[in-house]
């Protein structure tokens, strides 16, 4: 997980430390100047891009890292590698921190009017159905009465796929007929949830390409009827810049409150995940770390950081 990014950052730290070692070899104390870093900074940007980090993020990270060390005074006997590593970690943490959510989902639901309505959105293939099942189990395990709503009346097999998960978890599901209006299904589901005193509704929506205007208009209608308390976009950690574009388009059409990032366990390079976290400008509630129902972690910058820079 995130292996390639870890290798590149460690190599970059080594190279910069060695460069500084050479430039400081004849002085007891020297101030680090911009020209000391120019060549190695360009090389680091290229390596980060080759590890699937978006160019904009790679340039920003290297620029911010350089700002942290330019002007610093290092003694001849100081440990250059430890100094460079600490500044690298600070920079990386600053970028990962952008994804942290300052709320707690369990507390949010506890303190809100019931049923608390969560709408899940995302393109096909991002792991939306499995993620809904994981969230359903997570909330059920926190003693909430959960109803899953299969409002994807568009894709053949979508409701059956979700129903299988619900059967395995013994969690009730509300379905509509294929071809029916998803907004009508949602309307009926809300009435049922209120009548049956459910705490939470987890509403699946049809996977849609963010470039398909008709399908995006359909989800607007669902949002209007459901009036969700939380709109969560599911993004695939493997897709990098495309995930960033998805987030921007969904936010433009219907608004995105937060994100769940899936397939972190499969993201060997780490670059795509870092690009998404740094670029979407949305909080990340959870990350998916496997296929089991318990493979769900609350997003924390220090958790991701430890996976990138840990020994």
Secondary structure, DSSP 8 states (H G I E B T S, - for coil): --HHHHHHHHHHHHHHHHHHHHHTTT-SEEE--GGGTHHHHHHHHHHHHHTT--HHHHHHHHHHHHHHHTT-EEETTS-HHHHHHHHHHHHHHHHHHTT--SS-HHHHHHTS-SSEEEEEE--TTS-HHHHHHHHHHHHHHTT--EEEEE---SSTTHHHHHHHHHHHHT--EEE--TTS-HHHHHHHHHHHHHHTT-SEEEEE-----TT-HHHHHHHHHHHHHH--SEEEEEEETT-THHHHHHHHHHHHHT---EEEEE-GGG-SS-HHHHHHHHHS-SEEEEEE-SSSTT-EEE--HHHHHHHHH--
